[in-house]
Amino acid sequence: MKRVYECDNAKKAELTKILEADPYADDSFARVGYKLKDGLVIGHDPKKGYIYISAEEEFFKKAEEKLKPVASRCKVEVEKDIVAKIQKEEEEAESGFGAIFG
């Protein structure tokens, strides 16, 4: 399951603390993995940051509670667009990596 959350740039420091907290816990963001993208870079609201997370549904129940003070889930159309862009980035990175190591 893939989800995208948005956070105002003014709360980015708070968001970073939440994302980096207790990286060795089973339910940590670090263990699951996430991508934090600047709105301007990804073609959306330049005043926001976007957090892309790919995890099991069970993880999101706890994650949303942790993120609630600083971030909220994106609108469906924004989420779909960002997920597609990140998947394309990952595919391009994998094909480039394959070309290097052939």
Residue pairs with C-beta under 8 A, 6 or more apart in sequence:
1 54
1 55
1 56
1 57
1 60
2 52
2 53
2 54
2 83
3 52
3 53
3 60
3 73
3 79
4 50
4 51
4 52
4 53
4 73
4 74
4 78
4 79
4 82
4 83
5 50
5 51
5 53
5 67
5 71
5 72
5 73
5 74
6 39
6 45
6 48
6 49
6 50
6 51
6 71
6 72
6 73
6 74
6 78
7 15
7 48
7 49
7 50
7 51
7 70
7 71
8 47
8 48
8 49
9 39
9 47
9 48
9 49
11 70
11 71
12 49
14 69
14 70
15 36
15 49
15 51
15 67
15 70
15 71
16 36
18 29
18 66
18 67
18 70
19 29
19 30
19 34
19 36
19 51
20 29
20 30
21 28
21 29
22 28
23 30
23 31
24 30
24 31
25 31
27 59
27 62
27 63
29 53
29 63
32 53
32 54
32 55
32 59
32 63
33 53
33 54
33 55
34 51
34 52
34 53
35 51
35 52
35 86
36 49
36 50
36 51
36 52
37 49
37 50
37 51
37 52
37 82
37 86
38 46
38 49
38 50
39 45
39 46
39 47
39 48
39 49
39 50
40 46
42 50
42 82
42 85
43 81
43 85
44 50
44 78
44 81
44 82
50 74
50 82
51 67
51 71
52 82
52 83
52 86
53 59
53 60
53 63
55 63
64 73
73 79
74 82
